Amino acid sequence: MIYKDGSIIVRELREEDNHLLANWLSNPEVLQYYEGRDNPFDLEKVSEKFYNCEENEMKCMIVFDSVEIGYIQFYELDEETRNLWVY
């Protein structure tokens, strides 16, 4: 677990979350904000995009009242990026 506050938990992505991601990323309402409505994800595409990642990326599920409700990722910024965005 990465974070917990009351009923909200942020935990690391697990292999068994692949079905949730494929379901969410096949929904046209979600895709209009992510990869585009005409670019749905199947299990193979989810595996490629979310499970073959760089070591510095932290990929997480957001859980509310024991139900997975979303996905979030974060990573440490390198010095060049921090300077670019004045962090």
N, CA, C and O atoms as a MOPAC input file, in Angstrom:
PM7 MOZYME 1SCF
protein

 N      0.84700 1    -1.17300 1     0.00000 1
 C      0.00000 1     0.00000 1     0.00000 1
 C      0.90000 1     1.24700 1     0.00000 1
 O      1.88200 1     1.33300 1     0.73700 1
 N      0.53200 1     2.18300 1    -0.83800 1
 C      1.31300 1     3.40100 1    -0.97300 1
 C      0.70800 1     4.52600 1    -0.14800 1
 O      1.42200 1     5.36700 1     0.40000 1
 N     -0.63900 1     4.52900 1    -0.06600 1
 C     -1.33800 1     5.61000 1     0.62600 1
 C     -2.67400 1     5.09100 1     1.12900 1
 O     -3.33000 1     4.28700 1     0.46700 1
 N     -3.07000 1     5.55800 1     2.30700 1
 C     -4.38800 1     5.21000 1     2.83800 1
 C     -4.90100 1     6.39800 1     3.62400 1
 O     -4.18900 1     6.98000 1     4.44200 1
 N     -6.15600 1     6.74800 1     3.36100 1
 C     -6.82100 1     7.81800 1     4.09700 1
 C     -8.29400 1     7.45900 1     4.19100 1
 O     -9.04100 1     7.65800 1     3.23200 1
 N     -8.71800 1     6.93800 1     5.31800 1
 C    -10.10200 1     6.50900 1     5.48100 1
 C    -10.41800 1     5.37200 1     4.53500 1
 O     -9.78300 1     4.31900 1     4.58800 1
 N    -11.39500 1     5.57800 1     3.67200 1
 C    -11.84400 1     4.54100 1     2.74400 1
 C    -11.06500 1     4.51400 1     1.43400 1
 O    -11.32400 1     3.66900 1     0.57600 1
 N    -10.11100 1     5.43200 1     1.27200 1
 C     -9.34500 1     5.50900 1     0.02100 1
 C     -7.96400 1     4.89500 1     0.21800 1
 O     -7.25200 1     5.21900 1     1.16900 1
 N     -7.60300 1     4.00800 1    -0.69500 1
 C     -6.28700 1     3.37100 1    -0.69500 1
 C     -5.68700 1     3.53400 1    -2.08600 1
 O     -6.38600 1     3.40600 1    -3.09100 1
 N     -4.40500 1     3.81300 1    -2.13500 1
 C     -3.64500 1     3.77600 1    -3.38200 1
 C     -2.63600 1     2.65200 1    -3.20000 1
 O     -1.81300 1     2.68300 1    -2.28400 1
 N     -2.70600 1     1.66100 1    -4.07900 1
 C     -1.81800 1     0.50800 1    -3.98400 1
 C     -1.15500 1     0.26400 1    -5.32800 1
 O     -1.62400 1     0.73800 1    -6.36300 1
 N     -0.06400 1    -0.47600 1    -5.29800 1
 C      0.63400 1    -0.79300 1    -6.54300 1
 C     -0.23700 1    -1.64200 1    -7.45400 1
 O     -1.03200 1    -2.46000 1    -6.99100 1
 N     -0.07700 1    -1.43900 1    -8.74000 1
 C     -0.77500 1    -2.21600 1    -9.75400 1
 C     -0.37800 1    -3.68200 1    -9.63700 1
 O      0.79800 1    -3.99800 1    -9.45700 1
 N     -1.34700 1    -4.56400 1    -9.73700 1
 C     -1.11100 1    -6.00500 1    -9.67300 1
 C     -1.45300 1    -6.63000 1   -11.02200 1
 O     -2.21300 1    -6.06700 1   -11.81100 1
 N     -0.88600 1    -7.78400 1   -11.26600 1
 C     -1.13800 1    -8.48800 1   -12.53500 1
 C     -2.62900 1    -8.74300 1   -12.73800 1
 O     -3.13100 1    -8.63400 1   -13.85700 1
 N     -3.32700 1    -9.07600 1   -11.67600 1
 C     -4.76400 1    -9.37600 1   -11.80400 1
 C     -5.62200 1    -8.14000 1   -12.07700 1
 O     -6.82300 1    -8.26700 1   -12.31200 1
 N     -5.02400 1    -6.94900 1   -12.04700 1
 C     -5.75300 1    -5.72900 1   -12.39700 1
 C     -5.90000 1    -5.56200 1   -13.90500 1
 O     -6.59700 1    -4.65800 1   -14.36500 1
 N     -5.24800 1    -6.43000 1   -14.67600 1
 C     -5.25700 1    -6.27700 1   -16.13500 1
 C     -6.66800 1    -6.31200 1   -16.71600 1
 O     -6.94300 1    -5.61500 1   -17.69300 1
 N     -7.56900 1    -7.10600 1   -16.13700 1
 C     -8.94200 1    -7.15100 1   -16.64500 1
 C     -9.68500 1    -5.83900 1   -16.39500 1
 O    -10.46600 1    -5.39600 1   -17.23700 1
 N     -9.44600 1    -5.22500 1   -15.25300 1
 C    -10.06200 1    -3.92600 1   -14.97200 1
 C     -9.58400 1    -2.87400 1   -15.96200 1
 O    -10.38000 1    -2.11400 1   -16.51300 1
 N     -8.26900 1    -2.84100 1   -16.17900 1
 C     -7.72200 1    -1.85500 1   -17.11700 1
 C     -8.25900 1    -2.07100 1   -18.52200 1
 O     -8.61800 1    -1.11100 1   -19.20400 1
 N     -8.31700 1    -3.31800 1   -18.95900 1
 C     -8.84200 1    -3.60400 1   -20.30200 1
 C    -10.30300 1    -3.18800 1   -20.40500 1
 O    -10.72400 1    -2.65500 1   -21.43200 1
 N    -11.07200 1    -3.42300 1   -19.36500 1
 C    -12.48300 1    -3.03000 1   -19.36800 1
 C    -12.62000 1    -1.50500 1   -19.41600 1
 O    -13.36600 1    -0.96900 1   -20.23600 1
 N    -11.90800 1    -0.82500 1   -18.54800 1
 C    -11.98400 1     0.63800 1   -18.52400 1
 C    -11.51400 1     1.23600 1   -19.84500 1
 O    -12.12600 1     2.17000 1   -20.36200 1
 N    -10.42500 1     0.69600 1   -20.38900 1
 C     -9.83100 1     1.27600 1   -21.58600 1
 C    -10.45000 1     0.75500 1   -22.87200 1
 O     -9.89200 1     0.92600 1   -23.95600 1
 N    -11.59100 1     0.12800 1   -22.74400 1
 C    -12.41500 1    -0.23200 1   -23.89700 1
 C    -13.71400 1     0.55700 1   -23.87900 1
 O    -14.54100 1     0.42500 1   -24.78200 1
 N    -13.89000 1     1.36500 1   -22.86600 1
 C    -15.08600 1     2.18700 1   -22.71200 1
 C    -14.90000 1     3.48700 1   -23.50300 1
 O    -13.96600 1     4.23900 1   -23.22300 1
 N    -15.76500 1     3.76900 1   -24.48200 1
 C    -15.60200 1     4.97600 1   -25.29400 1
 C    -15.57000 1     6.27000 1   -24.47800 1
 O    -14.88800 1     7.22200 1   -24.85800 1
 N    -16.29800 1     6.31300 1   -23.36600 1
 C    -16.29400 1     7.51900 1   -22.53400 1
 C    -14.93500 1     7.74200 1   -21.88500 1
 O    -14.51700 1     8.88700 1   -21.71400 1
 N    -14.24700 1     6.68200 1   -21.52600 1
 C    -12.90100 1     6.79900 1   -20.96400 1
 C    -11.90600 1     7.10000 1   -22.07800 1
 O    -11.03100 1     7.95200 1   -21.92700 1
 N    -12.04500 1     6.40000 1   -23.18800 1
 C    -11.08500 1     6.54600 1   -24.28200 1
 C    -11.05300 1     7.94700 1   -24.87700 1
 O    -10.02200 1     8.36700 1   -25.40200 1
 N    -12.15100 1     8.67100 1   -24.80500 1
 C    -12.12800 1    10.02000 1   -25.36900 1
 C    -11.14000 1    10.92700 1   -24.62900 1
 O    -10.71600 1    11.95100 1   -25.16500 1
 N    -10.77100 1    10.55000 1   -23.38800 1
 C     -9.80800 1    11.32700 1   -22.61500 1
 C     -8.43600 1    10.67300 1   -22.56200 1
 O     -7.49100 1    11.27100 1   -22.04900 1
 N     -8.30900 1     9.46500 1   -23.07900 1
 C     -7.04600 1     8.74700 1   -22.93500 1
 C     -6.35700 1     8.51700 1   -24.27700 1
 O     -5.42500 1     9.25000 1   -24.60600 1
 N     -6.76700 1     7.55800 1   -25.03900 1
 C     -6.07800 1     7.21100 1   -26.28800 1
 C     -6.93200 1     7.47700 1   -27.52000 1
 O     -6.46900 1     7.30100 1   -28.64700 1
 N     -8.14600 1     7.88900 1   -27.31600 1
 C     -9.05200 1     8.11800 1   -28.43300 1
 C    -10.07000 1     6.99900 1   -28.54800 1
 O     -9.74600 1     5.83400 1   -28.31700 1
 N    -11.28600 1     7.34300 1   -28.90100 1
 C    -12.39200 1     6.38300 1   -28.92200 1
 C    -12.14500 1     5.19600 1   -29.83200 1
 O    -12.68000 1     4.11300 1   -29.59200 1
 N    -11.34700 1     5.37700 1   -30.87100 1
 C    -11.12000 1     4.30000 1   -31.83500 1
 C     -9.86500 1     3.48400 1   -31.50900 1
 O     -9.32300 1     2.80500 1   -32.38100 1
 N     -9.41300 1     3.54700 1   -30.27700 1
 C     -8.19200 1     2.85800 1   -29.89500 1
 C     -8.38700 1     2.06700 1   -28.59400 1
 O     -7.68500 1     2.31600 1   -27.61400 1
 N     -9.33400 1     1.11700 1   -28.57500 1
 C     -9.59600 1     0.35900 1   -27.34600 1
 C     -8.44200 1    -0.58800 1   -27.00500 1
 O     -7.64100 1    -0.95900 1   -27.86300 1
 N     -8.38500 1    -0.96100 1   -25.74000 1
 C     -7.34200 1    -1.85000 1   -25.23000 1
 C     -7.91100 1    -3.24300 1   -24.99700 1
 O     -9.00300 1    -3.39200 1   -24.45000 1
 N     -7.16100 1    -4.26500 1   -25.41800 1
 C     -7.46500 1    -5.64200 1   -25.03200 1
 C     -6.40200 1    -6.04900 1   -24.01000 1
 O     -5.54100 1    -5.24200 1   -23.65900 1
 N     -6.45500 1    -7.28900 1   -23.53400 1
 C     -5.51200 1    -7.72500 1   -22.50600 1
 C     -4.06000 1    -7.65100 1   -22.97800 1
 O     -3.17000 1    -7.31200 1   -22.19900 1
 N     -3.82300 1    -7.96500 1   -24.23500 1
 C     -2.45600 1    -7.91100 1   -24.76200 1
 C     -1.91800 1    -6.48200 1   -24.75100 1
 O     -0.77800 1    -6.24400 1   -24.35400 1
 N     -2.74000 1    -5.54300 1   -25.18600 1
 C     -2.31400 1    -4.14000 1   -25.21900 1
 C     -2.11400 1    -3.59700 1   -23.80500 1
 O     -1.19200 1    -2.81800 1   -23.56200 1
 N     -2.97300 1    -4.00500 1   -22.87400 1
 C     -2.81100 1    -3.60700 1   -21.47400 1
 C     -1.48200 1    -4.12800 1   -20.94300 1
 O     -0.74600 1    -3.39700 1   -20.27900 1
 N     -1.17400 1    -5.38600 1   -21.23300 1
 C      0.08900 1    -5.96900 1   -20.75700 1
 C      1.29200 1    -5.20800 1   -21.30100 1
 O      2.24300 1    -4.93600 1   -20.56900 1
 N      1.24900 1    -4.86700 1   -22.57900 1
 C      2.35500 1    -4.13200 1   -23.19300 1
 C      2.52400 1    -2.74400 1   -22.59300 1
 O      3.64200 1    -2.30900 1   -22.31800 1
 N      1.41500 1    -2.05500 1   -22.39400 1
 C      1.45700 1    -0.65100 1   -21.96800 1
 C      1.67400 1    -0.48100 1   -20.46200 1
 O      2.34900 1     0.45700 1   -20.03700 1
 N      1.11300 1    -1.37300 1   -19.66200 1
 C      1.11100 1    -1.16600 1   -18.22300 1
 C      2.03500 1    -2.09500 1   -17.44700 1
 O      2.38200 1    -1.78700 1   -16.30700 1
 N      2.43800 1    -3.20300 1   -18.01500 1
 C      3.22800 1    -4.16900 1   -17.24900 1
 C      4.65300 1    -4.32800 1   -17.74300 1
 O      5.43900 1    -5.03500 1   -17.11200 1
 N      5.00200 1    -3.71500 1   -18.81900 1
 C      6.38500 1    -3.67900 1   -19.30300 1
 C      6.86000 1    -2.24200 1   -19.18300 1
 O      7.07600 1    -1.55900 1   -20.18400 1
 N      7.01600 1    -1.79800 1   -17.95900 1
 C      7.27300 1    -0.37300 1   -17.75700 1
 C      8.69500 1    -0.11800 1   -17.27200 1
 O      9.42800 1    -1.02900 1   -16.88800 1
 N      9.03900 1     1.13100 1   -17.30500 1
 C     10.32400 1     1.56100 1   -16.79900 1
 C     10.32400 1     1.45500 1   -15.28000 1
 O      9.28100 1     1.56800 1   -14.63600 1
 N     11.49200 1     1.23900 1   -14.72700 1
 C     11.61600 1     1.05200 1   -13.29100 1
 C     11.22100 1     2.28700 1   -12.49900 1
 O     10.76100 1     2.16000 1   -11.36500 1
 N     11.38600 1     3.47000 1   -13.05800 1
 C     11.09500 1     4.68400 1   -12.30000 1
 C      9.61900 1     5.07000 1   -12.30400 1
 O      9.24900 1     6.05400 1   -11.66400 1
 N      8.77400 1     4.33300 1   -12.99700 1
 C      7.33700 1     4.61300 1   -13.00900 1
 C      6.64700 1     3.83000 1   -11.89500 1
 O      6.90300 1     2.64000 1   -11.71500 1
 N      5.77900 1     4.49800 1   -11.15400 1
 C      4.98700 1     3.83600 1   -10.14000 1
 C      3.54100 1     3.82400 1   -10.64000 1
 O      2.90600 1     4.87300 1   -10.75900 1
 N      3.03300 1     2.62900 1   -10.93000 1
 C      1.68100 1     2.46500 1   -11.46900 1
 C      0.79400 1     1.91100 1   -10.36700 1
 O      1.12800 1     0.90900 1    -9.73400 1
 N     -0.33600 1     2.56700 1   -10.14200 1
 C     -1.15600 1     2.26200 1    -8.97200 1
 C     -2.64400 1     2.19700 1    -9.30100 1
 O     -3.11700 1     2.76600 1   -10.28500 1
 N     -3.35800 1     1.48200 1    -8.43800 1
 C     -4.81500 1     1.44900 1    -8.47600 1
 C     -5.33700 1     2.27600 1    -7.31000 1
 O     -4.75700 1     2.27900 1    -6.22400 1
 N     -6.42600 1     2.96800 1    -7.54900 1
 C     -7.12800 1     3.70600 1    -6.50400 1
 C     -8.30900 1     2.85400 1    -6.08600 1
 O     -9.10000 1     2.42000 1    -6.92400 1
 N     -8.42700 1     2.61500 1    -4.78600 1
 C     -9.46500 1     1.74100 1    -4.24600 1
 C    -10.29100 1     2.55100 1    -3.25500 1
 O     -9.74200 1     3.22400 1    -2.38300 1
 N    -11.60100 1     2.48300 1    -3.39100 1
 C    -12.52200 1     3.15100 1    -2.46300 1
 C    -13.49000 1     2.11700 1    -1.92200 1
 O    -14.17600 1     1.43800 1    -2.68700 1
 N    -13.54700 1     1.99600 1    -0.61300 1
 C    -14.42100 1     1.00000 1     0.02600 1
 C    -14.24200 1    -0.38400 1    -0.59100 1
 O    -15.22200 1    -1.06900 1    -0.88100 1
 N    -13.00700 1    -0.79000 1    -0.78700 1
 C    -12.63100 1    -2.11900 1    -1.31100 1
 C    -12.99900 1    -2.33900 1    -2.77800 1
 O    -13.00100 1    -3.47800 1    -3.24600 1
 N    -13.31000 1    -1.26700 1    -3.50900 1
 C    -13.63800 1    -1.36600 1    -4.93400 1
 C    -12.62800 1    -0.53500 1    -5.72700 1
 O    -12.42000 1     0.64300 1    -5.43800 1
 N    -12.00400 1    -1.15900 1    -6.72800 1
 C    -11.06400 1    -0.44200 1    -7.58300 1
 C    -11.84400 1     0.55200 1    -8.43600 1
 O    -12.75300 1     0.18100 1    -9.17900 1
 N    -11.46800 1     1.82600 1    -8.31300 1
 C    -12.22300 1     2.87100 1    -9.02800 1
 C    -11.37800 1     3.65000 1   -10.02200 1
 O    -11.91200 1     4.44400 1   -10.79700 1
 N    -10.06000 1     3.43600 1   -10.01300 1
 C     -9.25500 1     4.20600 1   -10.94400 1
 C     -7.80200 1     3.80000 1   -10.94900 1
 O     -7.36100 1     2.95200 1   -10.17200 1
 N     -7.08400 1     4.42000 1   -11.83200 1
 C     -5.66300 1     4.15300 1   -12.05900 1
 C     -4.91500 1     5.48000 1   -11.96400 1
 O     -5.42000 1     6.52300 1   -12.38000 1
 N     -3.71500 1     5.42300 1   -11.41600 1
 C     -2.86300 1     6.61200 1   -11.35700 1
 C     -1.41400 1     6.15600 1   -11.48800 1
 O     -1.05900 1     5.05600 1   -11.06400 1
 N     -0.58500 1     7.00800 1   -12.07500 1
 C      0.83900 1     6.69100 1   -12.13000 1
 C      1.62700 1     7.94700 1   -11.82700 1
 O      1.16600 1     9.06600 1   -12.05000 1
 N      2.82400 1     7.73600 1   -11.31400 1
 C      3.70400 1     8.85200 1   -11.04000 1
 C      5.14700 1     8.38500 1   -11.13700 1
 O      5.43100 1     7.18800 1   -11.12100 1
 N      6.04200 1     9.33800 1   -11.23800 1
 C      7.46000 1     9.02800 1   -11.35000 1
 C      8.25300 1    10.24200 1   -10.91200 1
 O      7.77000 1    11.37300 1   -10.95600 1
 N      9.47500 1     9.98800 1   -10.48900 1
 C     10.34900 1    11.06900 1   -10.07800 1
 C     10.81500 1    11.83300 1   -11.31100 1
 O     11.18400 1    11.24300 1   -12.32600 1
 N     10.79000 1    13.13300 1   -11.20200 1
 C     11.24600 1    13.96900 1   -12.30500 1
 C     12.76400 1    14.06300 1   -12.28500 1
 O     13.37700 1    14.17900 1   -11.22300 1
 N     13.35900 1    14.01100 1   -13.46200 1
 C     14.79100 1    14.22900 1   -13.53000 1
 C     15.06300 1    15.73700 1   -13.46200 1
 O     14.14200 1    16.54900 1   -13.54800 1
 N     16.32200 1    16.08700 1   -13.30800 1
 C     16.67300 1    17.50000 1   -13.12200 1
 C     16.25600 1    18.35400 1   -14.31400 1
 O     15.78300 1    19.47700 1   -14.13500 1
 N     16.42700 1    17.83900 1   -15.52100 1
 C     16.04600 1    18.59500 1   -16.72200 1
 C     14.54500 1    18.91400 1   -16.71600 1
 O     14.14800 1    20.03700 1   -17.02700 1
 N     13.72200 1    17.93700 1   -16.36600 1
 C     12.26800 1    18.13600 1   -16.34200 1
 C     11.89100 1    19.10100 1   -15.21200 1
 O     11.04100 1    19.97200 1   -15.40100 1
 N     12.50900 1    18.95400 1   -14.05400 1
 C     12.22500 1    19.86800 1   -12.94500 1
 C     12.54300 1    21.30600 1   -13.35200 1
 O     11.77700 1    22.22200 1   -13.05200 1
 N     13.66700 1    21.50300 1   -14.03300 1
 C     14.04300 1    22.84800 1   -14.47000 1
 C     13.08200 1    23.37800 1   -15.52300 1
 O     12.72800 1    24.55700 1   -15.51500 1
 N     12.66400 1    22.50400 1   -16.42700 1
 C     11.74500 1    22.90500 1   -17.48200 1
 C     10.42500 1    23.41800 1   -16.90000 1
 O      9.88600 1    24.42600 1   -17.35800 1
 N      9.91700 1    22.72400 1   -15.89900 1
 C      8.63200 1    23.08000 1   -15.29900 1
 C      8.79200 1    23.91300 1   -14.02700 1
 O      7.81000 1    24.17000 1   -13.33000 1
 N      9.99700 1    24.32700 1   -13.72600 1
 C     10.33300 1    25.19100 1   -12.57900 1
 C      9.82900 1    24.56900 1   -11.26500 1
 O      9.18300 1    25.23700 1   -10.45800 1
 N     10.13600 1    23.27900 1   -11.06900 1
 C      9.79100 1    22.61400 1    -9.80900 1
 C     10.96000 1    22.73100 1    -8.85600 1
 O     10.88900 1    22.23900 1    -7.72900 1

